[in-house]
């Protein structure tokens, strides 16, 4: 099943940009998924099991190192459509 995840990450640390960039690096280095970064959130697309495994590993790594808040929306009905 193909899914789209919208993720927002809020590291509760002074230098919050460092863990945000670390998360983006972890996600962008995964060829199984498509990552589209925005200013407020990031969209991740791919097969359910692959996306969830990557999120599990990435979020766990960051939560070991930083106090963190993640906000996720997961949908199987929001495929990317080509602009007209």
mmCIF file of the N, C-alpha and C atoms, coordinates in Angstrom:
data_MODEL
# 
_entry.id   MODEL 
# 
loop_
_atom_site.group_PDB 
_atom_site.id 
_atom_site.type_symbol 
_atom_site.label_atom_id 
_atom_site.label_alt_id 
_atom_site.label_comp_id 
_atom_site.label_asym_id 
_atom_site.label_entity_id 
_atom_site.label_seq_id 
_atom_site.pdbx_PDB_ins_code 
_atom_site.Cartn_x 
_atom_site.Cartn_y 
_atom_site.Cartn_z 
_atom_site.occupancy 
_atom_site.B_iso_or_equiv 
_atom_site.pdbx_formal_charge 
_atom_site.auth_seq_id 
_atom_site.auth_comp_id 
_atom_site.auth_asym_id 
_atom_site.auth_atom_id 
_atom_site.pdbx_PDB_model_num 
ATOM 1   N N  . UNK A 1 1  ? 0.844  -1.171 0.000   1.00 0.00 ? 1  UNK A N  1 
ATOM 2   C CA . UNK A 1 1  ? 0.000  0.000  0.000   1.00 0.00 ? 1  UNK A CA 1 
ATOM 3   C C  . UNK A 1 1  ? 0.894  1.240  0.000   1.00 0.00 ? 1  UNK A C  1 
ATOM 4   N N  . UNK A 1 2  ? 0.609  2.158  -0.880  1.00 0.00 ? 2  UNK A N  1 
ATOM 5   C CA . UNK A 1 2  ? 1.365  3.397  -1.025  1.00 0.00 ? 2  UNK A CA 1 
ATOM 6   C C  . UNK A 1 2  ? 0.796  4.437  -0.059  1.00 0.00 ? 2  UNK A C  1 
ATOM 7   N N  . UNK A 1 3  ? 1.677  5.103  0.697   1.00 0.00 ? 3  UNK A N  1 
ATOM 8   C CA . UNK A 1 3  ? 1.217  6.112  1.652   1.00 0.00 ? 3  UNK A CA 1 
ATOM 9   C C  . UNK A 1 3  ? 1.998  7.409  1.503   1.00 0.00 ? 3  UNK A C  1 
ATOM 10  N N  . UNK A 1 4  ? 1.416  8.455  2.057   1.00 0.00 ? 4  UNK A N  1 
ATOM 11  C CA . UNK A 1 4  ? 2.065  9.751  2.203   1.00 0.00 ? 4  UNK A CA 1 
ATOM 12  C C  . UNK A 1 4  ? 2.050  10.101 3.682   1.00 0.00 ? 4  UNK A C  1 
ATOM 13  N N  . UNK A 1 5  ? 3.195  10.530 4.193   1.00 0.00 ? 5  UNK A N  1 
ATOM 14  C CA . UNK A 1 5  ? 3.306  10.966 5.582   1.00 0.00 ? 5  UNK A CA 1 
ATOM 15  C C  . UNK A 1 5  ? 3.751  12.416 5.584   1.00 0.00 ? 5  UNK A C  1 
ATOM 16  N N  . UNK A 1 6  ? 3.030  13.241 6.328   1.00 0.00 ? 6  UNK A N  1 
ATOM 17  C CA . UNK A 1 6  ? 3.471  14.609 6.575   1.00 0.00 ? 6  UNK A CA 1 
ATOM 18  C C  . UNK A 1 6  ? 4.046  14.621 7.986   1.00 0.00 ? 6  UNK A C  1 
ATOM 19  N N  . UNK A 1 7  ? 5.316  14.998 8.109   1.00 0.00 ? 7  UNK A N  1 
ATOM 20  C CA . UNK A 1 7  ? 5.983  14.984 9.399   1.00 0.00 ? 7  UNK A CA 1 
ATOM 21  C C  . UNK A 1 7  ? 6.524  16.373 9.721   1.00 0.00 ? 7  UNK A C  1 
ATOM 22  N N  . UNK A 1 8  ? 6.282  16.790 10.941  1.00 0.00 ? 8  UNK A N  1 
ATOM 23  C CA . UNK A 1 8  ? 6.878  18.015 11.477  1.00 0.00 ? 8  UNK A CA 1 
ATOM 24  C C  . UNK A 1 8  ? 7.687  17.600 12.697  1.00 0.00 ? 8  UNK A C  1 
ATOM 25  N N  . UNK A 1 9  ? 8.880  18.122 12.812  1.00 0.00 ? 9  UNK A N  1 
ATOM 26  C CA . UNK A 1 9  ? 9.788  17.750 13.896  1.00 0.00 ? 9  UNK A CA 1 
ATOM 27  C C  . UNK A 1 9  ? 10.151 18.986 14.698  1.00 0.00 ? 9  UNK A C  1 
ATOM 28  N N  . UNK A 1 10 ? 9.997  18.872 16.023  1.00 0.00 ? 10 UNK A N  1 
ATOM 29  C CA . UNK A 1 10 ? 10.294 19.967 16.939  1.00 0.00 ? 10 UNK A CA 1 
ATOM 30  C C  . UNK A 1 10 ? 11.290 19.494 17.991  1.00 0.00 ? 10 UNK A C  1 
ATOM 31  N N  . UNK A 1 11 ? 12.595 19.626 17.726  1.00 0.00 ? 11 UNK A N  1 
ATOM 32  C CA . UNK A 1 11 ? 13.572 19.284 18.751  1.00 0.00 ? 11 UNK A CA 1 
ATOM 33  C C  . UNK A 1 11 ? 13.561 20.362 19.838  1.00 0.00 ? 11 UNK A C  1 
ATOM 34  N N  . UNK A 1 12 ? 13.494 19.937 21.073  1.00 0.00 ? 12 UNK A N  1 
ATOM 35  C CA . UNK A 1 12 ? 13.414 20.874 22.192  1.00 0.00 ? 12 UNK A CA 1 
ATOM 36  C C  . UNK A 1 12 ? 14.813 21.146 22.729  1.00 0.00 ? 12 UNK A C  1 
ATOM 37  N N  . UNK A 1 13 ? 15.588 21.836 21.904  1.00 0.00 ? 13 UNK A N  1 
ATOM 38  C CA . UNK A 1 13 ? 16.968 22.155 22.226  1.00 0.00 ? 13 UNK A CA 1 
ATOM 39  C C  . UNK A 1 13 ? 17.313 23.512 21.625  1.00 0.00 ? 13 UNK A C  1 
ATOM 40  N N  . UNK A 1 14 ? 18.323 24.158 22.172  1.00 0.00 ? 14 UNK A N  1 
ATOM 41  C CA . UNK A 1 14 ? 18.686 25.502 21.693  1.00 0.00 ? 14 UNK A CA 1 
ATOM 42  C C  . UNK A 1 14 ? 19.054 25.503 20.218  1.00 0.00 ? 14 UNK A C  1 
ATOM 43  N N  . UNK A 1 15 ? 19.915 24.621 19.822  1.00 0.00 ? 15 UNK A N  1 
ATOM 44  C CA . UNK A 1 15 ? 20.348 24.548 18.417  1.00 0.00 ? 15 UNK A CA 1 
ATOM 45  C C  . UNK A 1 15 ? 19.447 23.568 17.671  1.00 0.00 ? 15 UNK A C  1 
ATOM 46  N N  . UNK A 1 16 ? 18.178 23.931 17.538  1.00 0.00 ? 16 UNK A N  1 
ATOM 47  C CA . UNK A 1 16 ? 17.185 23.027 16.962  1.00 0.00 ? 16 UNK A CA 1 
ATOM 48  C C  . UNK A 1 16 ? 17.443 22.699 15.503  1.00 0.00 ? 16 UNK A C  1 
ATOM 49  N N  . UNK A 1 17 ? 18.159 23.558 14.782  1.00 0.00 ? 17 UNK A N  1 
ATOM 50  C CA . UNK A 1 17 ? 18.384 23.304 13.358  1.00 0.00 ? 17 UNK A CA 1 
ATOM 51  C C  . UNK A 1 17 ? 19.247 22.073 13.122  1.00 0.00 ? 17 UNK A C  1 
ATOM 52  N N  . UNK A 1 18 ? 20.195 21.793 14.014  1.00 0.00 ? 18 UNK A N  1 
ATOM 53  C CA . UNK A 1 18 ? 21.076 20.638 13.830  1.00 0.00 ? 18 UNK A CA 1 
ATOM 54  C C  . UNK A 1 18 ? 20.292 19.320 13.789  1.00 0.00 ? 18 UNK A C  1 
ATOM 55  N N  . UNK A 1 19 ? 19.417 19.023 14.754  1.00 0.00 ? 19 UNK A N  1 
ATOM 56  C CA . UNK A 1 19 ? 18.655 17.776 14.651  1.00 0.00 ? 19 UNK A CA 1 
ATOM 57  C C  . UNK A 1 19 ? 17.654 17.760 13.493  1.00 0.00 ? 19 UNK A C  1 
ATOM 58  N N  . UNK A 1 20 ? 17.131 18.908 13.113  1.00 0.00 ? 20 UNK A N  1 
ATOM 59  C CA . UNK A 1 20 ? 16.225 18.948 11.959  1.00 0.00 ? 20 UNK A CA 1 
ATOM 60  C C  . UNK A 1 20 ? 16.982 18.545 10.698  1.00 0.00 ? 20 UNK A C  1 
ATOM 61  N N  . UNK A 1 21 ? 18.164 19.100 10.504  1.00 0.00 ? 21 UNK A N  1 
ATOM 62  C CA . UNK A 1 21 ? 18.967 18.734 9.333   1.00 0.00 ? 21 UNK A CA 1 
ATOM 63  C C  . UNK A 1 21 ? 19.412 17.277 9.412   1.00 0.00 ? 21 UNK A C  1 
ATOM 64  N N  . UNK A 1 22 ? 19.650 16.782 10.611  1.00 0.00 ? 22 UNK A N  1 
ATOM 65  C CA . UNK A 1 22 ? 20.006 15.375 10.776  1.00 0.00 ? 22 UNK A CA 1 
ATOM 66  C C  . UNK A 1 22 ? 18.848 14.481 10.320  1.00 0.00 ? 22 UNK A C  1 
ATOM 67  N N  . UNK A 1 23 ? 17.616 14.825 10.696  1.00 0.00 ? 23 UNK A N  1 
ATOM 68  C CA . UNK A 1 23 ? 16.464 14.057 10.253  1.00 0.00 ? 23 UNK A CA 1 
ATOM 69  C C  . UNK A 1 23 ? 16.346 14.100 8.728   1.00 0.00 ? 23 UNK A C  1 
ATOM 70  N N  . UNK A 1 24 ? 16.484 15.270 8.146   1.00 0.00 ? 24 UNK A N  1 
ATOM 71  C CA . UNK A 1 24 ? 16.390 15.388 6.690   1.00 0.00 ? 24 UNK A CA 1 
ATOM 72  C C  . UNK A 1 24 ? 17.466 14.563 5.991   1.00 0.00 ? 24 UNK A C  1 
ATOM 73  N N  . UNK A 1 25 ? 18.677 14.548 6.540   1.00 0.00 ? 25 UNK A N  1 
ATOM 74  C CA . UNK A 1 25 ? 19.742 13.725 5.963   1.00 0.00 ? 25 UNK A CA 1 
ATOM 75  C C  . UNK A 1 25 ? 19.393 12.244 6.048   1.00 0.00 ? 25 UNK A C  1 
ATOM 76  N N  . UNK A 1 26 ? 18.875 11.815 7.212   1.00 0.00 ? 26 UNK A N  1 
ATOM 77  C CA . UNK A 1 26 ? 18.492 10.408 7.362   1.00 0.00 ? 26 UNK A CA 1 
ATOM 78  C C  . UNK A 1 26 ? 17.433 10.016 6.334   1.00 0.00 ? 26 UNK A C  1 
ATOM 79  N N  . UNK A 1 27 ? 16.450 10.877 6.133   1.00 0.00 ? 27 UNK A N  1 
ATOM 80  C CA . UNK A 1 27 ? 15.376 10.571 5.195   1.00 0.00 ? 27 UNK A CA 1 
ATOM 81  C C  . UNK A 1 27 ? 15.835 10.641 3.744   1.00 0.00 ? 27 UNK A C  1 
ATOM 82  N N  . UNK A 1 28 ? 16.615 11.658 3.410   1.00 0.00 ? 28 UNK A N  1 
ATOM 83  C CA . UNK A 1 28 ? 17.055 11.839 2.019   1.00 0.00 ? 28 UNK A CA 1 
ATOM 84  C C  . UNK A 1 28 ? 18.021 10.759 1.562   1.00 0.00 ? 28 UNK A C  1 
ATOM 85  N N  . UNK A 1 29 ? 18.627 10.033 2.480   1.00 0.00 ? 29 UNK A N  1 
ATOM 86  C CA . UNK A 1 29 ? 19.562 8.963  2.120   1.00 0.00 ? 29 UNK A CA 1 
ATOM 87  C C  . UNK A 1 29 ? 18.869 7.611  1.976   1.00 0.00 ? 29 UNK A C  1 
ATOM 88  N N  . UNK A 1 30 ? 17.558 7.600  1.863   1.00 0.00 ? 30 UNK A N  1 
ATOM 89  C CA . UNK A 1 30 ? 16.786 6.368  1.716   1.00 0.00 ? 30 UNK A CA 1 
ATOM 90  C C  . UNK A 1 30 ? 16.186 6.309  0.314   1.00 0.00 ? 30 UNK A C  1 
ATOM 91  N N  . UNK A 1 31 ? 16.739 5.486  -0.570  1.00 0.00 ? 31 UNK A N  1 
ATOM 92  C CA . UNK A 1 31 ? 16.239 5.449  -1.948  1.00 0.00 ? 31 UNK A CA 1 
ATOM 93  C C  . UNK A 1 31 ? 14.837 4.857  -2.083  1.00 0.00 ? 31 UNK A C  1 
ATOM 94  N N  . UNK A 1 32 ? 14.331 4.197  -1.043  1.00 0.00 ? 32 UNK A N  1 
ATOM 95  C CA . UNK A 1 32 ? 13.015 3.555  -1.117  1.00 0.00 ? 32 UNK A CA 1 
ATOM 96  C C  . UNK A 1 32 ? 11.864 4.547  -1.018  1.00 0.00 ? 32 UNK A C  1 
ATOM 97  N N  . UNK A 1 33 ? 12.156 5.775  -0.576  1.00 0.00 ? 33 UNK A N  1 
ATOM 98  C CA . UNK A 1 33 ? 11.099 6.754  -0.351  1.00 0.00 ? 33 UNK A CA 1 
ATOM 99  C C  . UNK A 1 33 ? 11.375 8.028  -1.134  1.00 0.00 ? 33 UNK A C  1 
ATOM 100 N N  . UNK A 1 34 ? 10.317 8.819  -1.305  1.00 0.00 ? 34 UNK A N  1 
ATOM 101 C CA . UNK A 1 34 ? 10.426 10.147 -1.900  1.00 0.00 ? 34 UNK A CA 1 
ATOM 102 C C  . UNK A 1 34 ? 10.238 11.158 -0.778  1.00 0.00 ? 34 UNK A C  1 
ATOM 103 N N  . UNK A 1 35 ? 11.126 12.149 -0.709  1.00 0.00 ? 35 UNK A N  1 
ATOM 104 C CA . UNK A 1 35 ? 11.091 13.152 0.356   1.00 0.00 ? 35 UNK A CA 1 
ATOM 105 C C  . UNK A 1 35 ? 10.970 14.530 -0.272  1.00 0.00 ? 35 UNK A C  1 
ATOM 106 N N  . UNK A 1 36 ? 9.998  15.300 0.211   1.00 0.00 ? 36 UNK A N  1 
ATOM 107 C CA . UNK A 1 36 ? 9.792  16.672 -0.257  1.00 0.00 ? 36 UNK A CA 1 
ATOM 108 C C  . UNK A 1 36 ? 9.768  17.579 0.971   1.00 0.00 ? 36 UNK A C  1 
ATOM 109 N N  . UNK A 1 37 ? 10.844 18.342 1.162   1.00 0.00 ? 37 UNK A N  1 
ATOM 110 C CA . UNK A 1 37 ? 10.969 19.207 2.337   1.00 0.00 ? 37 UNK A CA 1 
ATOM 111 C C  . UNK A 1 37 ? 10.328 20.557 2.098   1.00 0.00 ? 37 UNK A C  1 
ATOM 112 N N  . UNK A 1 38 ? 9.644  21.054 3.120   1.00 0.00 ? 38 UNK A N  1 
ATOM 113 C CA . UNK A 1 38 ? 9.051  22.381 3.097   1.00 0.00 ? 38 UNK A CA 1 
ATOM 114 C C  . UNK A 1 38 ? 9.509  23.156 4.317   1.00 0.00 ? 38 UNK A C  1 
ATOM 115 N N  . UNK A 1 39 ? 9.031  24.365 4.455   1.00 0.00 ? 39 UNK A N  1 
ATOM 116 C CA . UNK A 1 39 ? 9.452  25.186 5.598   1.00 0.00 ? 39 UNK A CA 1 
ATOM 117 C C  . UNK A 1 39 ? 8.775  24.769 6.895   1.00 0.00 ? 39 UNK A C  1 
ATOM 118 N N  . UNK A 1 40 ? 7.579  24.188 6.819   1.00 0.00 ? 40 UNK A N  1 
ATOM 119 C CA . UNK A 1 40 ? 6.831  23.812 8.020   1.00 0.00 ? 40 UNK A CA 1 
ATOM 120 C C  . UNK A 1 40 ? 6.787  22.312 8.261   1.00 0.00 ? 40 UNK A C  1 
ATOM 121 N N  . UNK A 1 41 ? 6.944  21.515 7.186   1.00 0.00 ? 41 UNK A N  1 
ATOM 122 C CA . UNK A 1 41 ? 6.867  20.066 7.320   1.00 0.00 ? 41 UNK A CA 1 
ATOM 123 C C  . UNK A 1 41 ? 7.538  19.412 6.127   1.00 0.00 ? 41 UNK A C  1 
ATOM 124 N N  . UNK A 1 42 ? 7.641  18.096 6.206   1.00 0.00 ? 42 UNK A N  1 
ATOM 125 C CA . UNK A 1 42 ? 8.231  17.297 5.142   1.00 0.00 ? 42 UNK A CA 1 
ATOM 126 C C  . UNK A 1 42 ? 7.238  16.219 4.738   1.00 0.00 ? 42 UNK A C  1 
ATOM 127 N N  . UNK A 1 43 ? 7.107  15.978 3.428   1.00 0.00 ? 43 UNK A N  1 
ATOM 128 C CA . UNK A 1 43 ? 6.261  14.907 2.919   1.00 0.00 ? 43 UNK A CA 1 
ATOM 129 C C  . UNK A 1 43 ? 7.137  13.722 2.546   1.00 0.00 ? 43 UNK A C  1 
ATOM 130 N N  . UNK A 1 44 ? 6.719  12.559 2.972   1.00 0.00 ? 44 UNK A N  1 
ATOM 131 C CA . UNK A 1 44 ? 7.432  11.312 2.683   1.00 0.00 ? 44 UNK A CA 1 
ATOM 132 C C  . UNK A 1 44 ? 6.452  10.392 1.982   1.00 0.00 ? 44 UNK A C  1 
ATOM 133 N N  . UNK A 1 45 ? 6.870  9.816  0.862   1.00 0.00 ? 45 UNK A N  1 
ATOM 134 C CA . UNK A 1 45 ? 5.992  8.933  0.099   1.00 0.00 ? 45 UNK A CA 1 
ATOM 135 C C  . UNK A 1 45 ? 6.697  7.622  -0.192  1.00 0.00 ? 45 UNK A C  1 
ATOM 136 N N  . UNK A 1 46 ? 5.916  6.547  -0.156  1.00 0.00 ? 46 UNK A N  1 
ATOM 137 C CA . UNK A 1 46 ? 6.459  5.237  -0.479  1.00 0.00 ? 46 UNK A CA 1 
ATOM 138 C C  . UNK A 1 46 ? 5.546  4.142  0.006   1.00 0.00 ? 46 UNK A C  1 
ATOM 139 N N  . UNK A 1 47 ? 6.044  2.927  -0.070  1.00 0.00 ? 47 UNK A N  1 
ATOM 140 C CA . UNK A 1 47 ? 5.280  1.774  0.396   1.00 0.00 ? 47 UNK A CA 1 
ATOM 141 C C  . UNK A 1 47 ? 5.218  1.784  1.920   1.00 0.00 ? 47 UNK A C  1 
ATOM 142 N N  . UNK A 1 48 ? 4.059  1.431  2.438   1.00 0.00 ? 48 UNK A N  1 
ATOM 143 C CA . UNK A 1 48 ? 3.775  1.536  3.871   1.00 0.00 ? 48 UNK A CA 1 
ATOM 144 C C  . UNK A 1 48 ? 4.887  0.946  4.740   1.00 0.00 ? 48 UNK A C  1 
ATOM 145 N N  . UNK A 1 49 ? 5.227  -0.319 4.534   1.00 0.00 ? 49 UNK A N  1 
ATOM 146 C CA . UNK A 1 49 ? 6.203  -0.977 5.399   1.00 0.00 ? 49 UNK A CA 1 
ATOM 147 C C  . UNK A 1 49 ? 7.564  -0.294 5.357   1.00 0.00 ? 49 UNK A C  1 
ATOM 148 N N  . UNK A 1 50 ? 7.988  0.127  4.180   1.00 0.00 ? 50 UNK A N  1 
ATOM 149 C CA . UNK A 1 50 ? 9.284  0.790  4.047   1.00 0.00 ? 50 UNK A CA 1 
ATOM 150 C C  . UNK A 1 50 ? 9.279  2.155  4.733   1.00 0.00 ? 50 UNK A C  1 
ATOM 151 N N  . UNK A 1 51 ? 8.225  2.945  4.509   1.00 0.00 ? 51 UNK A N  1 
ATOM 152 C CA . UNK A 1 51 ? 8.137  4.268  5.124   1.00 0.00 ? 51 UNK A CA 1 
ATOM 153 C C  . UNK A 1 51 ? 8.114  4.146  6.642   1.00 0.00 ? 51 UNK A C  1 
ATOM 154 N N  . UNK A 1 52 ? 7.306  3.243  7.159   1.00 0.00 ? 52 UNK A N  1 
ATOM 155 C CA . UNK A 1 52 ? 7.174  3.111  8.607   1.00 0.00 ? 52 UNK A CA 1 
ATOM 156 C C  . UNK A 1 52 ? 8.475  2.615  9.249   1.00 0.00 ? 52 UNK A C  1 
ATOM 157 N N  . UNK A 1 53 ? 9.186  1.715  8.587   1.00 0.00 ? 53 UNK A N  1 
ATOM 158 C CA . UNK A 1 53 ? 10.467 1.235  9.112   1.00 0.00 ? 53 UNK A CA 1 
ATOM 159 C C  . UNK A 1 53 ? 11.497 2.366  9.145   1.00 0.00 ? 53 UNK A C  1 
ATOM 160 N N  . UNK A 1 54 ? 11.557 3.155  8.086   1.00 0.00 ? 54 UNK A N  1 
ATOM 161 C CA . UNK A 1 54 ? 12.490 4.283  8.022   1.00 0.00 ? 54 UNK A CA 1 
ATOM 162 C C  . UNK A 1 54 ? 12.147 5.313  9.093   1.00 0.00 ? 54 UNK A C  1 
ATOM 163 N N  . UNK A 1 55 ? 10.867 5.626  9.257   1.00 0.00 ? 55 UNK A N  1 
ATOM 164 C CA . UNK A 1 55 ? 10.458 6.573  10.298  1.00 0.00 ? 55 UNK A CA 1 
ATOM 165 C C  . UNK A 1 55 ? 10.799 6.044  11.684  1.00 0.00 ? 55 UNK A C  1 
ATOM 166 N N  . UNK A 1 56 ? 10.529 4.779  11.922  1.00 0.00 ? 56 UNK A N  1 
ATOM 167 C CA . UNK A 1 56 ? 10.827 4.179  13.219  1.00 0.00 ? 56 UNK A CA 1 
ATOM 168 C C  . UNK A 1 56 ? 12.305 4.308  13.560  1.00 0.00 ? 56 UNK A C  1 
ATOM 169 N N  . UNK A 1 57 ? 13.151 3.949  12.639  1.00 0.00 ? 57 UNK A N  1 
ATOM 170 C CA . UNK A 1 57 ? 14.597 4.011  12.869  1.00 0.00 ? 57 UNK A CA 1 
ATOM 171 C C  . UNK A 1 57 ? 15.076 5.449  13.036  1.00 0.00 ? 57 UNK A C  1 
ATOM 172 N N  . UNK A 1 58 ? 14.622 6.343  12.174  1.00 0.00 ? 58 UNK A N  1 
ATOM 173 C CA . UNK A 1 58 ? 15.072 7.740  12.194  1.00 0.00 ? 58 UNK A CA 1 
ATOM 174 C C  . UNK A 1 58 ? 14.604 8.464  13.455  1.00 0.00 ? 58 UNK A C  1 
ATOM 175 N N  . UNK A 1 59 ? 13.340 8.312  13.792  1.00 0.00 ? 59 UNK A N  1 
ATOM 176 C CA . UNK A 1 59 ? 12.806 8.997  14.968  1.00 0.00 ? 59 UNK A CA 1 
ATOM 177 C C  . UNK A 1 59 ? 13.449 8.457  16.244  1.00 0.00 ? 59 UNK A C  1 
ATOM 178 N N  . UNK A 1 60 ? 13.660 7.171  16.305  1.00 0.00 ? 60 UNK A N  1 
ATOM 179 C CA . UNK A 1 60 ? 14.280 6.563  17.489  1.00 0.00 ? 60 UNK A CA 1 
ATOM 180 C C  . UNK A 1 60 ? 15.691 7.105  17.703  1.00 0.00 ? 60 UNK A C  1 
ATOM 181 N N  . UNK A 1 61 ? 16.449 7.228  16.618  1.00 0.00 ? 61 UNK A N  1 
ATOM 182 C CA . UNK A 1 61 ? 17.814 7.762  16.718  1.00 0.00 ? 61 UNK A CA 1 
ATOM 183 C C  . UNK A 1 61 ? 17.810 9.191  17.261  1.00 0.00 ? 61 UNK A C  1 
ATOM 184 N N  . UNK A 1 62 ? 16.923 10.019 16.730  1.00 0.00 ? 62 UNK A N  1 
ATOM 185 C CA . UNK A 1 62 ? 16.871 11.408 17.182  1.00 0.00 ? 62 UNK A CA 1 
ATOM 186 C C  . UNK A 1 62 ? 16.372 11.527 18.617  1.00 0.00 ? 62 UNK A C  1 
ATOM 187 N N  . UNK A 1 63 ? 15.406 10.705 18.991  1.00 0.00 ? 63 UNK A N  1 
ATOM 188 C CA . UNK A 1 63 ? 14.871 10.766 20.347  1.00 0.00 ? 63 UNK A CA 1 
ATOM 189 C C  . UNK A 1 63 ? 15.876 10.281 21.389  1.00 0.00 ? 63 UNK A C  1 
ATOM 190 N N  . UNK A 1 64 ? 16.825 9.453  20.969  1.00 0.00 ? 64 UNK A N  1 
ATOM 191 C CA . UNK A 1 64 ? 17.907 9.042  21.880  1.00 0.00 ? 64 UNK A CA 1 
ATOM 192 C C  . UNK A 1 64 ? 18.822 10.220 22.208  1.00 0.00 ? 64 UNK A C  1 
ATOM 193 N N  . UNK A 1 65 ? 18.945 11.156 21.270  1.00 0.00 ? 65 UNK A N  1 
ATOM 194 C CA . UNK A 1 65 ? 19.914 12.242 21.409  1.00 0.00 ? 65 UNK A CA 1 
ATOM 195 C C  . UNK A 1 65 ? 19.318 13.586 21.797  1.00 0.00 ? 65 UNK A C  1 
ATOM 196 N N  . UNK A 1 66 ? 18.025 13.779 21.556  1.00 0.00 ? 66 UNK A N  1 
ATOM 197 C CA . UNK A 1 66 ? 17.403 15.087 21.810  1.00 0.00 ? 66 UNK A CA 1 
ATOM 198 C C  . UNK A 1 66 ? 16.004 14.902 22.391  1.00 0.00 ? 66 UNK A C  1 
ATOM 199 N N  . UNK A 1 67 ? 15.582 15.792 23.300  1.00 0.00 ? 67 UNK A N  1 
ATOM 200 C CA . UNK A 1 67 ? 14.160 15.800 23.639  1.00 0.00 ? 67 UNK A CA 1 
ATOM 201 C C  . UNK A 1 67 ? 13.401 16.255 22.391  1.00 0.00 ? 67 UNK A C  1 
ATOM 202 N N  . UNK A 1 68 ? 12.396 15.496 21.993  1.00 0.00 ? 68 UNK A N  1 
ATOM 203 C CA . UNK A 1 68 ? 11.789 15.700 20.676  1.00 0.00 ? 68 UNK A CA 1 
ATOM 204 C C  . UNK A 1 68 ? 10.278 15.586 20.704  1.00 0.00 ? 68 UNK A C  1 
ATOM 205 N N  . UNK A 1 69 ? 9.653  16.335 19.793  1.00 0.00 ? 69 UNK A N  1 
ATOM 206 C CA . UNK A 1 69 ? 8.227  16.204 19.521  1.00 0.00 ? 69 UNK A CA 1 
ATOM 207 C C  . UNK A 1 69 ? 8.087  16.006 18.015  1.00 0.00 ? 69 UNK A C  1 
ATOM 208 N N  . UNK A 1 70 ? 7.366  14.952 17.631  1.00 0.00 ? 70 UNK A N  1 
ATOM 209 C CA . UNK A 1 70 ? 7.061  14.691 16.224  1.00 0.00 ? 70 UNK A CA 1 
ATOM 210 C C  . UNK A 1 70 ? 5.558  14.777 16.033  1.00 0.00 ? 70 UNK A C  1 
ATOM 211 N N  . UNK A 1 71 ? 5.146  15.370 14.936  1.00 0.00 ? 71 UNK A N  1 
ATOM 212 C CA . UNK A 1 71 ? 3.744  15.438 14.565  1.00 0.00 ? 71 UNK A CA 1 
ATOM 213 C C  . UNK A 1 71 ? 3.623  14.797 13.186  1.00 0.00 ? 71 UNK A C  1 
ATOM 214 N N  . UNK A 1 72 ? 2.825  13.725 13.091  1.00 0.00 ? 72 UNK A N  1 
ATOM 215 C CA . UNK A 1 72 ? 2.702  12.994 11.837  1.00 0.00 ? 72 UNK A CA 1 
ATOM 216 C C  . UNK A 1 72 ? 1.251  12.890 11.394  1.00 0.00 ? 72 UNK A C  1 
ATOM 217 N N  . UNK A 1 73 ? 1.045  13.004 10.089  1.00 0.00 ? 73 UNK A N  1 
ATOM 218 C CA . UNK A 1 73 ? -0.225 12.669 9.453   1.00 0.00 ? 73 UNK A CA 1 
ATOM 219 C C  . UNK A 1 73 ? 0.095  11.590 8.439   1.00 0.00 ? 73 UNK A C  1 
ATOM 220 N N  . UNK A 1 74 ? -0.668 10.512 8.454   1.00 0.00 ? 74 UNK A N  1 
ATOM 221 C CA . UNK A 1 74 ? -0.434 9.380  7.559   1.00 0.00 ? 74 UNK A CA 1 
ATOM 222 C C  . UNK A 1 74 ? -1.695 9.132  6.748   1.00 0.00 ? 74 UNK A C  1 
ATOM 223 N N  . UNK A 1 75 ? -1.548 9.053  5.427   1.00 0.00 ? 75 UNK A N  1 
ATOM 224 C CA . UNK A 1 75 ? -2.703 8.854  4.561   1.00 0.00 ? 75 UNK A CA 1 
ATOM 225 C C  . UNK A 1 75 ? -2.368 7.884  3.445   1.00 0.00 ? 75 UNK A C  1 
ATOM 226 N N  . UNK A 1 76 ? -3.368 7.111  3.051   1.00 0.00 ? 76 UNK A N  1 
ATOM 227 C CA . UNK A 1 76 ? -3.213 6.244  1.874   1.00 0.00 ? 76 UNK A CA 1 
ATOM 228 C C  . UNK A 1 76 ? -4.073 6.748  0.714   1.00 0.00 ? 76 UNK A C  1 
ATOM 229 N N  . UNK A 1 77 ? -4.542 7.987  0.822   1.00 0.00 ? 77 UNK A N  1 
ATOM 230 C CA . UNK A 1 77 ? -5.432 8.554  -0.200  1.00 0.00 ? 77 UNK A CA 1 
ATOM 231 C C  . UNK A 1 77 ? -4.940 9.899  -0.717  1.00 0.00 ? 77 UNK A C  1 
ATOM 232 N N  . UNK A 1 78 ? -3.651 10.159 -0.601  1.00 0.00 ? 78 UNK A N  1 
ATOM 233 C CA . UNK A 1 78 ? -3.121 11.482 -0.991  1.00 0.00 ? 78 UNK A CA 1 
ATOM 234 C C  . UNK A 1 78 ? -1.939 11.333 -1.941  1.00 0.00 ? 78 UNK A C  1 
ATOM 235 N N  . UNK A 1 79 ? -2.144 10.657 -3.041  1.00 0.00 ? 79 UNK A N  1 
ATOM 236 C CA . UNK A 1 79 ? -1.062 10.497 -4.006  1.00 0.00 ? 79 UNK A CA 1 
ATOM 237 C C  . UNK A 1 79 ? -0.757 11.812 -4.679  1.00 0.00 ? 79 UNK A C  1 
ATOM 238 N N  . UNK A 1 80 ? 0.499  12.020 -5.006  1.00 0.00 ? 80 UNK A N  1 
ATOM 239 C CA . UNK A 1 80 ? 0.944  13.217 -5.702  1.00 0.00 ? 80 UNK A CA 1 
ATOM 240 C C  . UNK A 1 80 ? 0.384  13.232 -7.118  1.00 0.00 ? 80 UNK A C  1 
ATOM 241 N N  . UNK A 1 81 ? -0.170 14.349 -7.521  1.00 0.00 ? 81 UNK A N  1 
ATOM 242 C CA . UNK A 1 81 ? -0.716 14.481 -8.872  1.00 0.00 ? 81 UNK A CA 1 
ATOM 243 C C  . UNK A 1 81 ? 0.093  15.511 -9.640  1.00 0.00 ? 81 UNK A C  1 
ATOM 244 N N  . UNK A 1 82 ? 0.287  15.236 -10.922 1.00 0.00 ? 82 UNK A N  1 
ATOM 245 C CA . UNK A 1 82 ? 1.027  16.146 -11.799 1.00 0.00 ? 82 UNK A CA 1 
ATOM 246 C C  . UNK A 1 82 ? 0.232  17.430 -12.002 1.00 0.00 ? 82 UNK A C  1 
ATOM 247 N N  . UNK A 1 83 ? 0.890  18.610 -11.952 1.00 0.00 ? 83 UNK A N  1 
ATOM 248 C CA . UNK A 1 83 ? 0.180  19.861 -12.239 1.00 0.00 ? 83 UNK A CA 1 
ATOM 249 C C  . UNK A 1 83 ? -0.219 19.926 -13.704 1.00 0.00 ? 83 UNK A C  1 
ATOM 250 N N  . UNK A 1 84 ? -1.302 20.639 -13.971 1.00 0.00 ? 84 UNK A N  1 
ATOM 251 C CA . UNK A 1 84 ? -1.783 20.750 -15.365 1.00 0.00 ? 84 UNK A CA 1 
ATOM 252 C C  . UNK A 1 84 ? -1.036 21.809 -16.110 1.00 0.00 ? 84 UNK A C  1 
# 
